[in-house]
C-alpha cells in the first residue's frame, strides 16, 4: 500500500516468527494475537530502522460502541496485541502512528489476517510490518 508523501506500508503475512495461530490463554479458551514491527523506510541496501514507541491501536466498532486495545512498539519496533476469545472482527481497524512521522497508517484486520475464521468473520492471528516515513519540514 502506498500512502501520501512517500509513506509506504508493507503488509506481510507470516512476518513475525512468533506469530501464534490460536494461542491458548487460560486453559482451553482460544486466544488471538496481532504481531508486528514498525520501522522507518529502508535507505539504500540498509534495512528499515525500528521505530521505538510507535503507538498501535486496535479499534472495533459495533452496536455497543468502540472497543480499543492500545500498545507501543518496543526498542526493536516490535509490538503485540493479544486476547482471549475468537479474535477481532475482520472489519476492525489497526492504526499505527508516531509523532514526527507521516500521517497514521490504518489497516483493516482483513488486510493483515493470517488465520481467518470465515464462519464468523474473525481473525485469530495477524502480522504486520508498517513503515512510517519522517514528516518533511
N, C-alpha and C positions, 0 to 999 in steps of 0.2 A: 504494500500500500504506500503510495506517495502522498506526502502532505505539502502544505504551503511552505515557501521559503527554504527549500532544500530539506525539509523534515522528512524523514523516512522511517518507516516501521516495518519490521520483518516478523512475520508470524511463522514459527516453525514447530509443528507437532513433533514431539519427541525431543525438544531442545534440551531440557534438563534431565540429566541421567537419573535424578532422584524422583522422577515422576512416578507416583504410586497410583495405579489404576483401580481404585476401590479400596482405599485404606481401611483397615479395621480399627475403629476407635471405640474403646469400651465394650469389650465382649464381641458379640456377633453383629452389632449395629454397623451398617455400612457407613463409609465416610467418603469424603471428596477432597480433592486438592487442586489448587492452581499454583503452578511453579513458574518462575521466570527470572529474567535478568533485564536490567535497564542499563543501556550504555550510550555513550556519545558515538557518533558515526566514526567508522574507521578512516584513518588517514594513510594514504599510500598502501603499503602492504601490512601495516601495523593493525592489529585487531582493535575493535572499539574499546574505549576506556570505560570501566564501570562507573555508574553514577550513584554514589552513596547518598542515601537519604531521599531518593525519589519517592514520592507519595503514590501509593497504589490503592485504589478504592473500587470495591465491588458493590454495585448498586442493583437492586432488584425491585422493580416497580410492580405493584399489584393492588388488589382490592383493599388491602389493609394498609396501604401507603408504601413508603420506601423503606427497605431494609438495606443497611450498609455494613460492610466489613472493611476495615482500613488497616494498612500496614505500610512500613517504609522499607526500602531496599537497604541491605547491609553494606559493609565495606566493599564487597565484590559486586554490588549492584543486584544481588540476588534477593528475591522475595518469595514468600509462600503464604497463601491463604488456604485455610482448611476448615472442615466442619464435619459434623455427623449428619446422617440422613442421605437423601437421594442426590444432593448436589444442586447447584444453581440452575435455574431455567436457562434455556438457550437464548432467550431474549434479554437476559440480564446484561449489564454493561460493566466493563472493566476500564477504568480511567487511570492513566499514568501521567504524572506531572512533576515538574521540579522548577522552583523559582530560578529565573535567569535562563531558562531553556524554552524553546518554541512553544506553541500552543499545546495544551494537553492532548494526548492521544486517547482515543476512545475506541474500544473493541467490543463487539458483541461476543458473548460466550460461544455462540455458534461459530464464530471465526477461528477460535483458538482451541476448541474442544478436541481432545484426543480420544475420549471414551464416552460417546454419546449414547444415551438410552432413548431410542426413538419412540418407545411406547409411552413415555411420559414427558418427553421434551426437556430432559435434564442432562447435565454433564457431570460425570464423576471424576474426570481427570482432564486437565488442560495445561498447556505450556505456551509460553510467550517469550520472545526476545523483542524488546522495543528499543528503538533508537531515538533519542531526543537530541536535537541539534541546539547549540547555544544560540540565544537570541542575538540578532545582529544590531549593533548600535545605530 
